[in-house]
Amino acid sequence: MLYTVLINVMPLKDLLDPQGKAVLGGLKNLQINNVKDIRIGKHISLQIEAGDEAEAKNVADIAASKLLANPVMEYYEINVIANS
């Protein structure tokens, strides 16, 4: 079965996010002052052929932990969607 797996990779909450801070500064320059914090990450979509949802999630977890995210600086979340 084919699964769509969505992986969101974000900077660890305890680390400074320089890209987020730059965007926050840009918003303030545009007089948009009600945004208090921005964290910028990556959104990755994979199409995985697997026997079941658990297998698809396992494949995505291996890909994220070994290649797609840097565990020193980032964390990731995985969402598996079964395609009809």
C-alpha positions in Angstrom: 0.0 0.0 0.0 1.2 3.5 -0.7 1.4 6.0 2.2 2.0 9.7 2.3 4.3 10.5 5.2 4.7 14.1 6.3 7.8 15.0 8.4 8.1 18.3 10.1 11.6 19.2 11.2 12.0 22.1 13.6 14.9 23.6 15.6 15.1 22.5 19.2 13.1 24.8 21.4 16.2 25.7 23.5 18.3 26.8 20.5 18.3 30.2 18.9 16.6 30.2 15.5 18.4 32.9 13.5 16.2 32.6 10.4 13.1 33.0 12.6 14.6 36.0 14.4 15.4 37.6 11.0 11.8 37.1 9.8 10.5 38.4 13.1 12.6 41.6 12.6 11.2 41.9 9.0 7.7 41.7 10.3 8.4 44.4 12.8 9.8 46.6 10.0 6.4 46.0 8.2 4.7 47.3 11.4 3.4 43.8 12.2 4.0 43.9 15.9 1.6 41.3 17.3 3.8 38.3 16.2 5.9 37.4 19.3 8.0 34.5 18.1 8.7 32.6 14.9 10.4 29.2 14.5 11.2 28.2 10.9 11.7 24.5 9.9 11.3 22.1 7.1 8.2 20.3 5.8 9.0 17.0 4.0 6.5 14.8 2.2 7.5 11.2 1.3 5.6 8.6 -0.7 6.4 5.2 0.8 5.3 1.8 -0.4 4.8 -0.4 2.8 2.9 -3.3 4.1 1.2 -1.3 6.8 1.2 2.1 8.5 3.8 1.0 11.2 6.3 0.0 8.5 5.8 3.3 6.6 6.4 5.2 9.9 9.5 3.1 10.7 11.0 3.9 7.2 10.3 7.6 7.7 11.8 7.5 11.2 15.0 6.0 9.9 15.2 8.5 7.1 14.5 11.4 9.4 16.9 10.3 12.1 19.8 9.5 9.8 19.4 12.1 7.0 16.6 14.6 7.1 17.1 16.0 10.6 20.1 16.9 12.6 19.4 15.6 16.1 21.9 18.0 17.7 19.9 21.0 16.5 16.5 19.7 15.4 13.6 17.5 16.3 11.0 16.0 14.0 7.4 14.8 14.0 6.0 12.2 11.6 2.4 11.9 10.4 1.4 8.9 8.2 -1.6 9.1 5.8 -2.9 6.1 4.0 -3.6 6.8 0.3 -6.9 5.5 -1.1 
